[in-house]
Amino acid sequence: MLQKITLLALVLAAVSCQKKETVEKDKIKKADWLIGNWENTSPEGVLSENWQKLNDSTFSASSYFIKGKDTLHFETIVLAQLGETLTYKATVKGQNDDKPVFFPSTSETEQKLVFENPKHDYPQKITYTKGANNTLTAEISGNLNGKPSSEKFVMTKK
């Protein structure tokens, strides 16, 4: 009898671990639509974000803004499934001693991803929204110099 109970406990533990792992990996699957090259061309310059899937739990991107021949902004992004939390890690060249800033997700749906870090100077919130016709809107928002601020960047998949 004790052997049957022990065996049952082991089977239940194995099944519950598999289920948890599946749930954890499922969160990043909601971000699959980010994969690809996104671009916005305006009179101010060209904004590009290039997303790729590194493995089942990690995506990476490079984001840059170019005006003419000058790169005015460059950052690397890692979107990773850490436990049950999806985390956006941004490293901006020339900011924060070139160290990453972490933004844990506060909401994930098939159409929208929201990441927040209330302790960061600006932005405190980063939102990606999947739009119609192969578009994506990236929005940064929060308090800047004590005042609410936000910027939206609409990009098209290339």
C-alpha positions as CSV (number, residue, x, y, z in Angstrom):
1,M,0.0,0.0,0.0
2,L,2.8,2.4,0.9
3,Q,4.5,1.7,-2.4
4,K,1.3,2.6,-4.3
5,I,0.9,5.8,-2.4
6,T,4.6,6.7,-3.0
7,L,4.2,5.9,-6.7
8,L,1.0,7.9,-7.0
9,A,2.7,10.9,-5.2
10,L,5.7,10.7,-7.6
11,V,3.4,10.6,-10.7
12,L,1.3,13.5,-9.4
13,A,4.5,15.5,-8.7
14,A,5.8,14.8,-12.2
15,V,2.5,15.8,-13.8
16,S,2.2,19.0,-11.8
17,C,5.8,20.0,-12.6
18,Q,5.1,19.5,-16.3
19,K,1.9,21.6,-16.2
20,K,3.7,24.4,-14.4
21,E,6.5,24.4,-16.9
22,T,3.9,24.6,-19.7
23,V,2.1,27.5,-18.1
24,E,5.4,29.3,-17.6
25,K,6.5,28.9,-21.2
26,D,3.0,29.8,-22.5
27,K,3.4,33.4,-21.4
28,I,6.2,34.2,-23.8
29,K,4.1,32.5,-26.6
30,K,1.7,35.5,-26.3
31,A,4.6,37.7,-27.6
32,D,5.3,35.6,-30.7
33,W,3.8,38.3,-32.9
34,L,6.8,40.6,-32.0
35,I,9.2,38.4,-34.0
36,G,10.3,40.2,-37.1
37,N,11.6,43.5,-38.3
38,W,9.6,46.6,-37.6
39,E,10.1,50.1,-38.9
40,N,8.8,53.7,-38.8
41,T,10.1,56.3,-41.2
42,S,9.4,59.9,-40.4
43,P,10.9,63.3,-41.3
44,E,12.9,63.0,-38.0
45,G,14.5,59.7,-39.0
46,V,14.0,55.9,-39.1
47,L,13.1,53.9,-36.0
48,S,13.7,50.1,-36.3
49,E,13.1,47.2,-33.9
50,N,14.3,43.8,-34.9
51,W,13.0,40.9,-32.8
52,Q,14.2,37.3,-32.9
53,K,13.5,34.2,-30.9
54,L,16.5,32.9,-29.1
55,N,14.8,29.9,-27.5
56,D,11.5,28.8,-25.9
57,S,11.8,31.3,-23.1
58,T,13.8,34.2,-24.6
59,F,13.5,36.8,-27.4
60,S,16.0,39.5,-28.1
61,A,15.8,42.8,-30.1
62,S,17.8,45.7,-31.2
63,S,16.1,49.0,-31.4
64,Y,17.7,52.0,-33.0
65,F,16.8,55.5,-34.3
66,I,18.8,56.8,-37.2
67,K,18.8,60.3,-38.7
68,G,20.8,60.5,-41.9
69,K,24.0,58.7,-41.1
70,D,23.8,59.3,-37.3
71,T,22.5,56.7,-34.8
72,L,20.7,58.9,-32.3
73,H,19.4,56.1,-30.1
74,F,20.5,52.4,-29.7
75,E,19.2,49.8,-27.2
76,T,19.2,46.1,-26.8
77,I,16.2,44.3,-25.4
78,V,15.8,40.9,-23.9
79,L,12.3,39.6,-23.3
80,A,12.5,36.6,-21.1
81,Q,10.2,34.2,-19.3
82,L,11.6,34.2,-15.7
83,G,9.5,31.8,-13.6
84,E,5.9,32.8,-14.2
85,T,6.9,36.5,-15.0
86,L,7.6,37.8,-18.5
87,T,10.4,40.4,-18.1
88,Y,11.5,43.1,-20.5
89,K,15.2,44.0,-20.0
90,A,16.4,47.2,-21.8
91,T,20.0,48.3,-22.1
92,V,20.3,51.8,-23.7
93,K,23.8,52.8,-24.9
94,G,25.0,55.8,-22.9
95,Q,22.4,55.5,-20.1
96,N,22.4,53.9,-16.7
97,D,26.2,53.1,-17.1
98,D,25.2,50.8,-19.9
99,K,23.5,48.5,-17.4
100,P,20.1,46.9,-18.1
101,V,16.8,48.2,-16.6
102,F,14.2,45.5,-15.8
103,F,10.5,45.9,-16.5
104,P,8.3,43.0,-15.3
105,S,5.1,42.4,-17.1
106,T,1.9,43.5,-15.6
107,S,-0.4,42.3,-18.4
108,E,-0.1,39.9,-21.3
109,T,-2.7,39.3,-23.9
110,E,-2.6,38.1,-27.6
111,Q,-2.8,41.8,-28.6
112,K,-1.0,43.7,-25.9
113,L,2.0,43.4,-23.6
114,V,2.5,45.8,-20.7
115,F,5.7,46.1,-18.7
116,E,6.2,48.4,-15.7
117,N,9.0,49.6,-13.4
118,P,7.7,52.4,-11.1
119,K,11.2,53.0,-9.7
120,H,12.8,53.8,-13.1
121,D,13.2,57.6,-13.9
122,Y,11.6,57.4,-17.3
123,P,9.8,55.6,-18.7
124,Q,8.0,53.7,-16.0
125,K,5.7,51.8,-18.4
126,I,6.4,50.2,-21.8
127,T,3.4,48.9,-23.9
128,Y,3.4,47.0,-27.1
129,T,0.1,46.7,-29.0
130,K,-0.5,44.6,-32.0
131,G,-2.4,46.5,-34.6
132,A,-4.1,45.8,-37.9
133,N,-2.3,45.5,-41.2
134,N,1.0,44.3,-39.7
135,T,1.5,47.2,-37.4
136,L,2.8,47.5,-33.9
137,T,2.5,50.4,-31.5
138,A,5.3,50.8,-28.9
139,E,4.4,53.3,-26.2
140,I,6.6,54.6,-23.4
141,S,5.0,56.5,-20.6
142,G,5.3,57.7,-17.0
143,N,6.3,60.8,-15.1
144,L,9.0,62.9,-16.7
145,N,10.3,65.8,-14.6
146,G,7.3,65.4,-12.4
147,K,4.8,65.6,-15.2
148,P,2.9,62.8,-17.0
149,S,4.4,62.1,-20.4
150,S,4.0,59.5,-23.2
151,E,5.3,58.8,-26.6
152,K,3.9,56.4,-29.2
153,F,5.8,54.8,-32.1
154,V,3.7,53.1,-34.7
155,M,5.8,50.6,-36.8
156,T,5.1,48.4,-39.8
157,K,6.4,44.9,-40.2
158,K,9.0,44.7,-43.0
